[in-house]
Amino acid sequence: MPEDMFCMGQRKITPAYRDGWFRIFKGYPKMSANVRQMLIEFLKEEQFGRILIFFTGQCGFDDDYSEFLLRELIEGKL
């Protein structure tokens, strides 16, 4: 297992962000003003499932990238 490759204290991996998530994706998809407004409305209504369905179903993104975009949207970075 990867966690057993190093002895305690030999290597410390710390995330670069305060929220504890590693950013492995680069860039955000281009969105029209209408799509951005729709996502903001879904976010205000806390319909996170609909946002994920939009990203995976309509946009065709994989689950990891969709979850990353949702997290960035919730934090106000998208």
Secondary structure, DSSP 4 states (H G I P E B T S, - for coil): -GGGSS-TTT-----SSTTS------------HHHHHHHHHHHHTT-HHHHHHIIIIIS---HHHHHHHHHHHHTT--
